[in-house]
């Protein structure tokens, strides 16, 4: 069972939010708290991330089953990047559990931009003398925008990354890929992209419509791939409009 962070009371309609690669449920704390006036927001740590168990696999069928175990019935589901692919797989394999689906800046296609270089950078940090994240920041050789994000998964007290780096590296082809899956999800679906992101290309729309025939498309202007972090209020507003 995945570790979850929850906002709002269980008597409210459920809303599940699945984070992306190298993230955690805590990444969605601000948006989760704001949405808790209307929803019981469930933000899990995906497998091999955060405080959730580590496994030897990291495929989307596995992740979809993990999410299904958290749900008792039809639930609004939001997923970003890797979490968006897991949410799509959940909707395709267990459509009875998904009421409405929001896919943030990802498409059901295979990508080529591996994230293994970030894993290499985290492995290269000597954590033996680390007592604070700021000390690790000086040793982590990545861009400043990515650095602060990755450091959220560092447990400085225990001197360890709260990421199963070995499995994530080994399964990277699955993470950036997309399995050959049949079926379709007929429920309301929103593909929400960053206006400055190139993750959801117009060429992907035929594939999206095959799997999600009721898909709609929207963009948040001036936002990149991490649209929920760059434009949290716009992201929240768009969610509320779609889910209302």
Secondary structure by P-SEA (a helix, b strand, c coil): ccbbbbccccccbbbbbbbccccccccaaaaaaaaccccbbbbbcccccccccccccccaaaaaaaaaaacccccbbbbcaaaaaaaaaaaaaccccccbbbbcccccccccccaaaaaaaaaaccccccccaaaaaaaccccaaaaaaaaccccccccccccaaaaaaaaaaaaacccbbbbbbccbbbbbbbcccccccccaaaaaaaccccbbbbbbcccccccccccaaaaaaaaaaaac
